Structures are given as structure tokens and as C-alpha cells.
Amino acid sequence: MKSIKKLLSFTFIAVIISMMAACGNQDGNASNSSNNQSDNSGTEGSIVLSGSSALQPLAAAAAEEFMNANTAAQVQVQGGGSGTGLSQVSQGQVDIGNSDVFAEEKEGIPAEELVDHKVTVVGMAAVVNPEVGIDSITQDELIKVFTGEITNWKDLGGADQEITLVNRPDSSGTRATFVKYGLNGAIPVEGITEDSSSRVLKLVNETPGAIGYLAFSYIDDSVTTLKLDGTEPTDENVQNGSYPIWAYEHMYTKGEPEGLAKEFLDFILSDEIQTDLVPSQGYIPATKMQIERDAEGNVTKK
């Protein structure tokens, strides 16, 4: 009988211990759940970026890395051109508007409502179909080509071939930068107009006599990149100011960024991204520029 009482007593104690352990695990799980939520604070939700196609490859690559590190976050990157990005962010349609140009340069944009985040610098160059037969051009010649004064490559020592112009639309920041710094403000004549830089690359490669312009980040061996006044379009020459066709890549927010938008901007401006991802994608870290340029195009040495 005593043995039975002892057995019942031990069983009762075991049940009590088991119940206490279960409660402890529940508390621990609740605590872990709370900690996990705390760890993910600010990394949940979604944001949308739109605008510059010149900045799109870097923005997309940074978004992918950011989402890999923050699996509960969604960062969607859209193109459409700088004008679209600035218009949409000013109207609250997207969280971040990507642009190759200062907001002050775009008519109808309330620049005073936007906050500028210069995330990188991109060089741009004129590119031609490989069969054109030239690899260098003066700025004066470039202006004459895009304004229709020169219409055959033989006049520049190239093939006897009609020139086909490939332009970006008026909303494009790449176009605005190329016109301002490559053509000294001269307005290009009508040619083929393409909405994206990737389409410009494809069309110049496939069209005899074609010339267009691209950000360095899009240029590959399928086209010939033209030196300008004998100067190679390279990162180094952009940084030291000897090559003039370049622009800051801006990410604009309507007011100071908050939440996920701020976290993403902090991420893309971090040393890790600026040192590794930015150069690998064909862009120039803004911190490596030896000169500065304002919205009016005035250049000063750092």
C-alpha cells in the first residue's frame, strides 16, 4: 500500500514538473516571438521606386540584396524615366523617385517638397553601331550629328552610311543630361525614340548607321563607345572632371524618409554597397568624385 502511495506521489510530482516545463516553453516561445518581431522592426512592409532607367539596374540589384537580408520586406523597382519618377513621388504615388537630374531642372515638379538623396554618379557616352567605322568624335561634330547638320558617317571619316539617330523621350533624365553636357543644350532632331536604355542598346547594335547615348552601366561590346574630343569616357575621367557627360543619380522622397524607405536609403548609401555593389554595377561612388556640380551645371573642385 505504501508503495502505491509513493508511486502516486511521484506521478503527481512528475505531472506538476511537466506542466511547469510546458508553461516555461510557452513563455519562452512568446519571448522568442516577441524578440523576432523586434528584430524585424522596420524591415516589414513594401515600398515602390520608379523613374530613371539609368539608375534602374543598381536600384534593382540593391533591392535584391536588401530583401535577401530582410525577407519580410518588399522593394519594387520600376522604370519610366526621371520625369516619371519625380512626378510620381511628388504626387505620393511611389515612395522613392529615381532621377538622373535635379528636381529643380524638371518643369512642373515641386522641388521644394522633395528631399534629394544622391546615391551615386553615372557617366554617359555616345555609342554607335560597330560598322560605322569611327571611335572618336569632337563635341562640335556630335552636335552637328544630333541636330541633323551631318547626315552621313563618311563626312566624319567613317563608312558611307546614313546616320540614324536613336533618342530617349523628353521625360528621360539620360536625354536631359546628354543634351545639356554632350550637346551644350542643342535640341536633337527627330529620330527613333526608345523608352528604355536597354532598348537603345539593342537598337544601336542592330541598326546600320545608328548612334545613341547610354549610361556607362548599360554599355557593352555590342556597340562602339565614342571618345569625346579625344577623352575616353571612363570612371576616372568623370571623377577628375576631364569627361563632361555625367550626372548624379538621385533618389527623391516627398519629405524626410521614414520606415522602410529610410532603411533602404541607408542601405544603398552604406559603405558596403558604395564600395562593392556600386562599382560592380558600372556606377561611380559619389564619395570618389573630385568635383561637385550643382543644378545649374556649375562645377567646383572638392
N, C-alpha and C positions, 0 to 999 in steps of 0.2 A: 504493500500500500504506500509506504514511504517512497519507494522507487517511482511509483506512478506519480505521486505528488511532485517529486523532484523533476521528473520528465515534463510534467505540465508547466512547472515553474520555468524551466529552461526554454520551453517552447514559447511561453508568454514573453520572456525577455528577448528571444530572437525576433519575434514579431515586432516588438517595440523598437528594437535596433534597426530592423529593416524599414519600418515606417519612417524613422528619423533620417535614415540614409536617403530614402526617396525624397523626402522634403528638402534635404540638403541639395540633392541633384537638381530638383526643380528650381531652388533658389539660385544654384549655380548657373543653370541654363538661362534663367531670367536675367541674371547678371551678365552672362556672356552675350545674350541677345541685346541687352542694353548697351554693352560695350561695342558690339558690332555696329549698332545703329550710330553710336557716337563716332566710330571710326569712319563711317561713310558720310558723316555730316558734311553737306556742301557738295558731295560728289554724285548725288542722285538728281534725276530730272533730265531735261533736254534743252538744248539751245540750237538755234539755226544761224548760220553765217551765209551771206550771199555777196556777190559783187565780182571784183577783179578776177579775170581768168588767169592773169599773170601770177597772182598770189595763190590761186586755187590748188596747185599741186602741193605747195608747202602746207597750206591750211589743212588739206585732206590728210597729209602724212602726219601732221601734229595731232589732228583729231583722232587718228587711228591709235597713235601711241598713248594719248590721254585716255581713251576708252579702254585700252588694254590694262592700264593701271587703275582705272575706275570703272568697273564693269557695270555699275548701276547707272552710269551717265551715258547720254546720247548726244553726240555733236554732229549735226548735219551740215555739210558744206555744199553750197550751190554757187554757180557762176552767174552769168548775166551781164557782166561788165561793171565798171566802177560806178557809173551813173546809177545803175540799178541798185547796187549795194548801198550807196549813200541815200538814195530816195527811200528805200525800204526801211533802213534803220531809223531815219528821221521820222518816218510815219509809224514806227513801232511794229512793223510787220516782221522784222527779224531782230535778233539780239545783237548781232555784230555785222557791220557793213564793211566789206573789204574794198579798198580803193588804191589805185596807183597814183592818185592825185590828191592834193589837199582839198578838203571840203569847200574851202573858200574859192576854189577855181571852178566849181560847178554851179552854173546859174540855177537859181530856184532852190538851192539847198540851204536850210537854216543852220549854217556852220556854228553859230553861237550856242546852239543847243547840243552840239555833239562834242565828244571828248576823243581826242586823237591819241592812238597808241601806235607808234612807229615800230613795227616788229622786225623789219629787215629792209634791205636795199636790193633792187633788181636792175641790172643793166639790160639795155635793149639794143638791137642791131638790125640793120637792113640785111635781108637774106635773098638769094636768087637761086633760080633753077641751076643745077650744076652744068648744064650745057650752054649757059650764057657766055662763058669764057672770060669773065673778069673776077678778080677777088679784092679789088680796091676801088674806091670812088672818093672824089672830093665832095665836100658839103655842097658846093655850088652845083656840081653835076647831079647830086642826089635831089636837090631842089628842082632842077630842070626836068629830071625824070618824073618826079611825082606831080609836077604842075603841067606836064604834057609838052614841054618845050623840046625835050629829046624823046623820040619815039622808037628808035632802033638801036640795038646794042652795038652795032658796027660803029656808031658815032663815038663810042667810048672805048674802041679797040676790041670789042667782043665780036660775037657771031652776028651774021647778017640775019637778024631776027627781030620781029616786032616785040615791043615791050608790053607786057600785060601787068597792070597794077593790081595788087591784092591788098585791100584796106580792111580795117576794122570799122565798125559803126561809130557814129558820133558819140554814143554813150560810153565808149571804151576808153579807159584810162591809158592803156597802151598806146592807142592812137593819139590821145592828147599829149602824152609825153614825147612821142616820136615827132609829132608836128612841132611842138614847142622847142625841143632841143636838137632835133635832127634836121628839121626843115626851117628853122628860125621863124616859125609862125605861118609859113606859106601853106595855103589850103590845097590838099591834093585834089586832082581831077577825078572824075568818076572812073571806077574800075570795077573789079569784083569785090563785093563786101562780104566778109565772113564774120559770124558772131563769136567764134572762139579761136584762141591761138592754136589749138590742135588742128583745126580745120585749115588755118592759114598755112601751117607747116605742110600738111598733106597736099594742099592745092599748089603751093610753090614747087614742091617736088614733082608733081605730076603734070604741070602746065609749062610747055615750052615758052621761054622768054619771060617767065613770071618773076616779079620782085614783090616782096612784102616786108614785114618787120615783126620781130618776135622778142620776147624776153629771153635772156640767156638760158633760163630754166627749161625752155622748150626746144632750143636749138640742138640738132644732132647732125650726123654726117649725111643725111638725105638732102641737105641743101648746102649752098656755099655762103658763108658769112663774110660780109664785106668789111674790110678795113675802112676807116673814115679819115681822110687826109693823112693816110699812111699809119694811123694809130690802130693797133689791134683792139677789138672790143673784148677786153679781159677784166676779170675782177680787180686785178692790181691797178690797171689804168683807170678804172672807175674810182677806186679808193683814193688814188693820188690826184684825181681831178683832170688827168690828161685826156680822158674819153668822156664826152659830154652827155651822152644819151643814157640817162639813168633816172630812177625815181625811188623815193621811199615807198615801201609797202605799208599802208595804214590799215589798222583795224579800228573802226569808229564805233563808239557806243553812244546811245542817247542818254546823256548824263553819266555820272560815275558808274562804272560797272559794279554789279553785285552778284552774289551767289555763284552759280556755275559759270557765268560769263567771266567774272573776275578770276575764278580759279583757272579757267582755260587761258586767259590772257597772261596770268602769272606764269603758267606752264610754258607757253610759247616764248616768253621773254626770259626764261630761266637760263642759266649758264649752260646746262646740259644740252638744251635744244639749240641755243645760239651757237654753241661750239661744234656740235656734231651734226644734227639734223639739217640746220640751215645751209651749211656749205654742201652737204651731200645731195641736197635737192637743187643745187645750182644758184643759190642766193648768197648775198653778202651780208654778214652780220653788221648791223648799224654801228656797233662799237668799233669796227675796224676802219671806218671812214676817216680819212684825214681832212675832209672838208665837210661843210654843212651847207644846206640850201634851204631857203625859205619859200613860201608860197609864191612870191614874185619872181623866183628864179635867181635871187642874189646869192652868190657863193662866198663863203668865208672860210679861212683856214681854222682848224680846231686848235 
